[in-house]
């Protein structure tokens, strides 16, 4: 009869030493984060999370815990969420074909009802539930409620191929914010609640508008003079011509990249949103890779940060954070 060998004392000590090293690293991280916790206490961060992240339970779990921690250390997070993939899936199940123009979903009356239901009744509640499950307190709110996001029909001009003629696109119930009623959010952020906003706007006649979540987040950040606008997306950040990450950009440098064609595709409206938010009053805007676990904490509480930061004059560029 054989008996299992006991682990050697040397191996047990090695395991104990490894555990101690891990705890020491955690302590170092907390010590590094402390100055930023003090500097940002009482300030507002507007955080947009994309619909793609909602398909990954692990990312949503991390996001909820991170947002709760941000709130616990005295920062006021305002969460705005997207939901493009979920909307597309629901429309397909209803036999409605999704059509796009210039990257925007054409939204007729039937579509806008589904958009509103998916954003306000499904995704919004899922994020609120995740924050509550993580031990925090959150309040879900549609941009329609109380006129939080007043909107108008979005009009875009496109050039007719092969000519100098421009035509106006009719995107249906696709809107853009005209006013953010920040008092509604102020009433929430002064409590222990975290506002979670579905990007639905309301028109002058009470009609709902489907609005890009980045756009809503940028408008809220500008109105509230937020210290940070954070756009969590599915790319590393703004890349240069060699596909290398650009860590920080002044508004002037960002506009140059947009003019010379260095920025293409979906990054164009994101960078434009950052510039509008800064012009409107936000101190800094960040484009982060939402696929990276705990990306919010890495950006906010570490010296180097991650992603791309667009900074305003009042933010300065002494370093990545202050």
N, C-alpha and C positions, 0 to 999 in steps of 0.2 A: 504494500500500500504506500502510495506516494503522497506527500503533503506539499501544499503550495509554499513556495519560498517567500519569506518575508522580504519586503523591499529593503535594500541596503541603506544604512544610515546616511551614506553619502548622497544617495538619490533623494532621500527625504529632505535633506538639507538644501539640495539643489532646487527642489520644488518650492521650499519655503523661501529661499533667496529670490527666486523668480517672482513669487507673489509679492514680496516686499518691494522689488524693483518696480513692479507694475503700480503698486500703491504710491510709490515715490513719484512716479511720472504723473499720476493723477494729481498729487499735491502740487507739483510744479505747474501743471496746467491751470489749477485753480488760482495759484499765486499770480500767474501771468494774466488771468482774466480779471482780477480784482480792480485794476485801474480803469478798465473799460466799464465795468459794472458801476463804478462811482461816477465816471464821466457821463454815462448815458442815463443815469437814474432820472426818472420823471420825463424823459423825452419820448417822442412818438416815432415808431417805425411802422411803415406800411409795407406789408409782405404779400406778394402775389404768388400763389402756388398754382401751377398748371394742371390741367385735367389729366395729363399723361401720368403724373405721380399717383393719381387716385387709383390706378390699376395695380399698384404695388403696395400691399399691406405693410411691409416692412418700412418703406419710406414714409407712409402716412403715420405709422407708429412713432418713428423718430421725429418727424415734423411736429406732431402733437406734443411730445415731451419737450422738444426744444422751445416751442412757442410758450409752453407753460413755464419753463425755466426763465425765459426772457421776462415774462410777466412777474415772476416771483422776485427777481432782482431789481424791480422798480421801473422797468421800461414798459411803455404802453404799446403793445403790438396791435395793429389793425390788419386782419387777414382778408384778402380778396382772392377768390378762386375762379378758375376757368372750368371748362368741361367739354371741350370740343369732341374728343373721342366718344364720350358717353352720349352726347347729343346725336352724333352720327349713328351710333349703334341703335339708339331708340328710334330715330327717323327711319332707319332701314327696316326695323321690325314692324313699323307701321306702314311700310310700303311707300315711303316718301323718299324720293331721290334727293341727295344733297348736291346743290350746285353752288359753285364758288366764282367770285369775280374779284380779282386783285387780292386773293387770299382771304376774302370775307364771305361768309355764308349768306346766300340770298335767302331772306327770311320772309315768307308770306304769312298770312293769318294762321293757317294750320301749323306752320313750322314754329312760329313764335310761341304758340301755346305749349308745344312740346319742349321748346328751349326753356321756357319759364319753369315748367314742371320738373325737368331734369336738374336745372341749376338750383332752384329754391327748395324743392321737395326731396331731392335725392342727395346730390353732392353736398349741399350746404349742411344738411342734417348729418351726413357721414362725418364731415370734418368736426362739427360740433361734438358729435358722439365720441370721436377719437380723443379730443381734448379733454372731455369729461372723463373718459376711461383712464386717461393719464393722470387724473387727479386735479385737473384745472376746472375752470368755469368759463363757459363760452355762450354767446348769444348769437344765434343765426338771424340774419336780417336780409331781406331782398332790398335791392336799391330802390324799388318802387315804394316801399313802406315809408309813410310820412314824408314822401318827396325827398328821400335821402339823395337820390341821383336824378336830378331833372335833366331831360334830354330832348334832343331834336333829331329829326331824320338826317342820317349821314349822306352827304352828297359827294361823290367822287367823279372827277373828270378823267377820261382816258382818251388817248390819241387814236384816231382811226388809222389802222395800218396803211402805209403808203401815201399818207396825206398829212396836212397840217391841221386837219379838222379835229376838234375835240367834242366828245359827247358825254353827257351826264349819265352815270350808271344809276339805275334804279334798283337798290338792294332790298327794297321792301322795308320791313320793320328792323332795320339795322340803324342804330343811333350813335350819337356822340354826346358826352356830358356837356351841359350848359351851366350847371350850378351844382355844387355839393353842399348840402345843408349839414355842416360839420357839428352843429349843436347836438344832433342826434347821436353822433359818435362820441362827443365829449361827455355826454351823460353816461355812456357805457364805460368808457375808458377810465373814468374817475372812480369806478367801482372795481371789484375784483374780477369783472367779466372781460372776456376777450371778444370783440366783435368779429363775426365771420360774415362777409358780405357776398351775396350773389350778384353778379354784374348785370342786373336788369334795370333799365332806366324808365322813367315815366314822362310822357309827353304832355303838352299843354292841354290836351283833351282827354287825358287819362289813359292814353294808349301805351302799351308796353313796348320797350325797345331792347333788342339784343345788342349788347355793347361788349366790345373786346375787353377782356379782364385786365390786360396791361393798361389800357387807356383809362379804365375806371380807377385802378390803383394809382396811376400817375396823377389823375385829377384830385384824388383824395389827398395824396402826399403834398401837392402844391397848396391846396386849400388849408390844410392843417399845419403848414410850415414844418413838415416832418423832418427829423434829423436824417432819416434814411428812407429811401424807396428801394425795396429789394424785389427784383424780378427773378423768380426761380424758374428756370427753363430746362431744356434738354440738351443744351450745349455748354461747353466749358466757359464761354464768355465771348467777348469781342476778339476776333483773330485778325492778325495783320496779313499782308500779301503772302507771307511764307507760312501761314497757318499757325503762327505762334501767338499765344495769349498775350493780349495787351492788359497789363495790370491796372493802369489808371490813365484817365483821359481828362483833359480840360475840355470845357464846352467848345472852345475854338478848335482844338484838335479833333474832336468828335465830328463837328460840322465839316471839317476838311475831308475826313474819311468818307462821309456821306456824299459830298460833292464829287470827289474824284473816282467814285465807283468802287472803292476798296471794300465797302460794306454791301452785301447783297442779300437777297431773299428775306426770310423772316426776321433777320437781325435789324433790318432797316427800321421797321416800326417800333421795335423795342428801344433802339438807340434814340429815335425821335421822341418817344415817350419819356425817356430819361432827361432829355434836354428840356422838354416842356415842363416837367416837374421841377427842375432846378430853376428855370426861368420864373416859374410861378411862386417859388419860395422854399422848396426842399433844399436841404444842405448838401446831400449827396445821393447818388443813385447807383445801384449795384445790379449787375447781371451775373447770376450764379448758376452753376450746374446743379439742378435739383435732384439729379440722380446720385449725387455724392452724399453718403450718410452724414448727418449732423452738419450739413454745409452752413446752416445759419450760425451755429456756434463757432465754426472755424472762421467765418467772415467777421463776426461781431467781436469775438473775445480773444483773437490772436493777433500778433503783431503784423504778420505778413498778409493774412487774409487769403481769400481765394477769389476767382472770377475777375471781373472788370469793374472798377469804380470810376464813375464820372463825378467829378467834384466841382462844387461852386466856389466862388471867390470867398464867401463867408466861411466855407469849410476849410479852405486852404489845402496845402499838400505837404505839410511838414512830415507826415508819414501816412500810412494807410488808414489810420483811425482818427486822429485828432486834428 
